[in-house]
Amino acid sequence: MNVKRMRTRNHRPSGGSGGTSRHLNGQIPMNRNHVFDSHGPDVRVRGTAQQLFEKYLQHGRDATGAGDRVAAEAYFQHAEHYFRIMNAMAQAAQQSQQERAERQSARQSSRAQMNAAEEADEGHREAEDAQSAQHDNEPQPELSE
């Protein structure tokens, strides 16, 4: 009897966090330099979303030129998919840039408020010091015994 051992492709422990995950909520991180492995119709390509968009667009044009409308449509659909990914990445980048600007603005306004409070406190202390100095310079009445 010939018993073959089954091998799994994934040698990572199941369950729990067997390592750090680069994915957030099951989504690919929005980084425009992220490299995708794409298995399109009749071709396997690898590259960034921008590169894959351009490659599939070119394949679609080539298929159209060759008269294969079905293959052309499939390539154009793949190109559209990566076009949508590029738009999602651009929106995410714009949103994070807005959030970063808002945080920086809030930080600057809180610093300005702290500086204003410190200056007001400093001015109050200077006024007290001036009043105290003025009081020290007044002649003191002599006490007779």
Short mmCIF file of the C-alpha atoms (twelve columns), coordinates in Angstrom:
data_MODEL
# 
_entry.id   MODEL 
# 
loop_
_atom_site.group_PDB 
_atom_site.id 
_atom_site.type_symbol 
_atom_site.label_atom_id 
_atom_site.label_alt_id 
_atom_site.label_comp_id 
_atom_site.label_asym_id 
_atom_site.label_seq_id 
_atom_site.Cartn_x 
_atom_site.Cartn_y 
_atom_site.Cartn_z 
_atom_site.pdbx_PDB_model_num 
ATOM 1   C CA . MET A 1   0.000   0.000   0.000   1 
ATOM 2   C CA . ASN A 2   1.412   3.331   -1.096  1 
ATOM 3   C CA . VAL A 3   0.532   6.153   1.257   1 
ATOM 4   C CA . LYS A 4   1.439   9.635   0.135   1 
ATOM 5   C CA . ARG A 5   1.789   12.385  2.620   1 
ATOM 6   C CA . MET A 6   -0.194  15.474  1.890   1 
ATOM 7   C CA . ARG A 7   1.828   18.635  1.790   1 
ATOM 8   C CA . THR A 8   0.415   22.058  2.306   1 
ATOM 9   C CA . ARG A 9   1.674   25.114  0.533   1 
ATOM 10  C CA . ASN A 10  1.157   27.326  3.528   1 
ATOM 11  C CA . HIS A 11  3.660   26.465  6.244   1 
ATOM 12  C CA . ARG A 12  2.501   29.193  8.589   1 
ATOM 13  C CA . PRO A 13  0.678   28.358  11.789  1 
ATOM 14  C CA . SER A 14  -3.073  28.560  11.493  1 
ATOM 15  C CA . GLY A 15  -5.178  30.752  13.731  1 
ATOM 16  C CA . GLY A 16  -3.858  33.505  15.930  1 
ATOM 17  C CA . SER A 17  -1.321  35.885  14.559  1 
ATOM 18  C CA . GLY A 18  1.484   33.735  13.267  1 
ATOM 19  C CA . GLY A 19  3.270   36.861  12.103  1 
ATOM 20  C CA . THR A 20  2.680   40.482  11.467  1 
ATOM 21  C CA . SER A 21  0.030   41.145  8.888   1 
ATOM 22  C CA . ARG A 22  0.518   43.925  6.370   1 
ATOM 23  C CA . HIS A 23  -3.166  43.903  5.514   1 
ATOM 24  C CA . LEU A 24  -5.585  46.224  7.284   1 
ATOM 25  C CA . ASN A 25  -9.091  44.837  7.740   1 
ATOM 26  C CA . GLY A 26  -8.483  42.323  4.964   1 
ATOM 27  C CA . GLN A 27  -7.568  45.048  2.486   1 
ATOM 28  C CA . ILE A 28  -4.337  45.634  0.639   1 
ATOM 29  C CA . PRO A 29  -2.493  48.631  2.051   1 
ATOM 30  C CA . MET A 30  -2.963  51.690  -0.125  1 
ATOM 31  C CA . ASN A 31  0.570   52.240  -1.347  1 
ATOM 32  C CA . ARG A 32  1.117   53.244  -4.955  1 
ATOM 33  C CA . ASN A 33  4.323   51.192  -5.065  1 
ATOM 34  C CA . HIS A 34  2.542   47.974  -4.068  1 
ATOM 35  C CA . VAL A 35  3.327   45.179  -6.530  1 
ATOM 36  C CA . PHE A 36  0.428   43.028  -7.718  1 
ATOM 37  C CA . ASP A 37  0.544   39.547  -9.244  1 
ATOM 38  C CA . SER A 38  -2.183  39.447  -11.864 1 
ATOM 39  C CA . HIS A 39  -3.458  36.403  -13.698 1 
ATOM 40  C CA . GLY A 40  -5.294  37.872  -16.640 1 
ATOM 41  C CA . PRO A 41  -6.780  36.038  -19.583 1 
ATOM 42  C CA . ASP A 42  -3.983  34.169  -21.354 1 
ATOM 43  C CA . VAL A 43  -1.241  36.125  -19.560 1 
ATOM 44  C CA . ARG A 44  0.322   36.538  -16.135 1 
ATOM 45  C CA . VAL A 45  1.737   39.978  -15.344 1 
ATOM 46  C CA . ARG A 46  3.345   41.571  -12.326 1 
ATOM 47  C CA . GLY A 47  3.730   45.231  -11.449 1 
ATOM 48  C CA . THR A 48  2.199   48.256  -9.773  1 
ATOM 49  C CA . ALA A 49  -1.419  49.193  -10.417 1 
ATOM 50  C CA . GLN A 50  -0.281  51.851  -12.909 1 
ATOM 51  C CA . GLN A 51  1.935   49.374  -14.782 1 
ATOM 52  C CA . LEU A 52  -0.770  46.697  -14.888 1 
ATOM 53  C CA . PHE A 53  -3.332  49.211  -16.104 1 
ATOM 54  C CA . GLU A 54  -1.045  50.215  -18.976 1 
ATOM 55  C CA . LYS A 55  -0.139  46.588  -19.817 1 
ATOM 56  C CA . TYR A 56  -3.759  45.409  -19.941 1 
ATOM 57  C CA . LEU A 57  -4.759  48.480  -21.934 1 
ATOM 58  C CA . GLN A 58  -2.046  47.686  -24.468 1 
ATOM 59  C CA . HIS A 59  -3.077  44.013  -24.602 1 
ATOM 60  C CA . GLY A 60  -6.664  45.155  -25.202 1 
ATOM 61  C CA . ARG A 61  -5.582  47.415  -28.059 1 
ATOM 62  C CA . ASP A 62  -3.516  44.605  -29.566 1 
ATOM 63  C CA . ALA A 63  -6.458  42.189  -29.334 1 
ATOM 64  C CA . THR A 64  -8.752  44.779  -30.930 1 
ATOM 65  C CA . GLY A 65  -6.266  45.222  -33.762 1 
ATOM 66  C CA . ALA A 66  -6.155  41.453  -34.247 1 
ATOM 67  C CA . GLY A 67  -9.968  41.341  -34.440 1 
ATOM 68  C CA . ASP A 68  -10.511 39.390  -31.177 1 
ATOM 69  C CA . ARG A 69  -13.283 41.426  -29.548 1 
ATOM 70  C CA . VAL A 70  -13.842 38.942  -26.701 1 
ATOM 71  C CA . ALA A 71  -10.192 38.940  -25.587 1 
ATOM 72  C CA . ALA A 72  -10.045 42.710  -26.011 1 
ATOM 73  C CA . GLU A 73  -13.048 43.160  -23.712 1 
ATOM 74  C CA . ALA A 74  -11.481 40.876  -21.095 1 
ATOM 75  C CA . TYR A 75  -8.218  42.870  -21.189 1 
ATOM 76  C CA . PHE A 76  -10.104 46.167  -20.981 1 
ATOM 77  C CA . GLN A 77  -12.024 44.892  -17.944 1 
ATOM 78  C CA . HIS A 78  -8.744  43.994  -16.243 1 
ATOM 79  C CA . ALA A 79  -7.402  47.460  -17.132 1 
ATOM 80  C CA . GLU A 80  -10.511 49.048  -15.625 1 
ATOM 81  C CA . HIS A 81  -10.003 47.058  -12.419 1 
ATOM 82  C CA . TYR A 82  -6.499  48.461  -11.957 1 
ATOM 83  C CA . PHE A 83  -7.734  51.927  -12.942 1 
ATOM 84  C CA . ARG A 84  -10.223 51.718  -10.061 1 
ATOM 85  C CA . ILE A 85  -7.445  50.597  -7.695  1 
ATOM 86  C CA . MET A 86  -5.361  53.622  -8.731  1 
ATOM 87  C CA . ASN A 87  -8.335  55.919  -8.041  1 
ATOM 88  C CA . ALA A 88  -8.878  54.322  -4.623  1 
ATOM 89  C CA . MET A 89  -5.200  54.816  -3.809  1 
ATOM 90  C CA . ALA A 90  -5.370  58.467  -4.881  1 
ATOM 91  C CA . GLN A 91  -8.452  59.045  -2.715  1 
ATOM 92  C CA . ALA A 92  -6.814  57.364  0.273   1 
ATOM 93  C CA . ALA A 93  -3.665  59.459  -0.185  1 
ATOM 94  C CA . GLN A 94  -5.723  62.648  -0.431  1 
ATOM 95  C CA . GLN A 95  -7.717  61.742  2.671   1 
ATOM 96  C CA . SER A 96  -4.595  60.951  4.700   1 
ATOM 97  C CA . GLN A 97  -3.026  64.212  3.523   1 
ATOM 98  C CA . GLN A 98  -6.112  66.135  4.700   1 
ATOM 99  C CA . GLU A 99  -6.064  64.346  8.057   1 
ATOM 100 C CA . ARG A 100 -2.351  65.081  8.430   1 
ATOM 101 C CA . ALA A 101 -2.946  68.775  7.644   1 
ATOM 102 C CA . GLU A 102 -5.802  68.928  10.169  1 
ATOM 103 C CA . ARG A 103 -3.640  67.334  12.873  1 
ATOM 104 C CA . GLN A 104 -0.812  69.752  12.123  1 
ATOM 105 C CA . SER A 105 -3.210  72.716  12.210  1 
ATOM 106 C CA . ALA A 106 -4.648  71.552  15.535  1 
ATOM 107 C CA . ARG A 107 -1.141  71.095  16.924  1 
ATOM 108 C CA . GLN A 108 -0.141  74.588  15.811  1 
ATOM 109 C CA . SER A 109 -3.264  76.190  17.294  1 
ATOM 110 C CA . SER A 110 -2.733  74.416  20.617  1 
ATOM 111 C CA . ARG A 111 0.891   75.597  20.628  1 
ATOM 112 C CA . ALA A 112 -0.278  79.144  19.922  1 
ATOM 113 C CA . GLN A 113 -2.768  78.938  22.795  1 
ATOM 114 C CA . MET A 114 -0.077  77.613  25.135  1 
ATOM 115 C CA . ASN A 115 2.314   80.386  24.069  1 
ATOM 116 C CA . ALA A 116 -0.381  83.036  24.576  1 
ATOM 117 C CA . ALA A 117 -1.143  81.657  28.036  1 
ATOM 118 C CA . GLU A 118 2.554   81.648  28.921  1 
ATOM 119 C CA . GLU A 119 2.961   85.231  27.675  1 
ATOM 120 C CA . ALA A 120 -0.083  86.368  29.666  1 
ATOM 121 C CA . ASP A 121 1.262   84.636  32.764  1 
ATOM 122 C CA . GLU A 122 4.677   86.179  32.173  1 
ATOM 123 C CA . GLY A 123 3.127   89.655  31.758  1 
ATOM 124 C CA . HIS A 124 1.182   89.174  34.977  1 
ATOM 125 C CA . ARG A 125 4.390   88.204  36.817  1 
ATOM 126 C CA . GLU A 126 6.233   91.231  35.384  1 
ATOM 127 C CA . ALA A 127 3.446   93.514  36.575  1 
ATOM 128 C CA . GLU A 128 3.618   91.972  40.055  1 
ATOM 129 C CA . ASP A 129 7.410   92.332  40.080  1 
ATOM 130 C CA . ALA A 130 7.132   95.975  39.010  1 
ATOM 131 C CA . GLN A 131 4.526   96.627  41.697  1 
ATOM 132 C CA . SER A 132 6.694   94.900  44.268  1 
ATOM 133 C CA . ALA A 133 9.762   96.874  43.194  1 
ATOM 134 C CA . GLN A 134 7.778   100.096 43.381  1 
ATOM 135 C CA . HIS A 135 6.607   99.177  46.862  1 
ATOM 136 C CA . ASP A 136 10.201  98.440  47.930  1 
ATOM 137 C CA . ASN A 137 11.360  101.875 46.745  1 
ATOM 138 C CA . GLU A 138 8.796   103.773 48.834  1 
ATOM 139 C CA . PRO A 139 10.234  105.319 51.962  1 
ATOM 140 C CA . GLN A 140 9.400   103.374 55.059  1 
ATOM 141 C CA . PRO A 141 8.074   105.265 58.058  1 
ATOM 142 C CA . GLU A 142 10.465  105.274 60.919  1 
ATOM 143 C CA . LEU A 143 9.408   103.602 64.040  1 
ATOM 144 C CA . SER A 144 10.102  105.478 67.212  1 
ATOM 145 C CA . GLU A 145 10.778  103.693 70.370  1 
# 
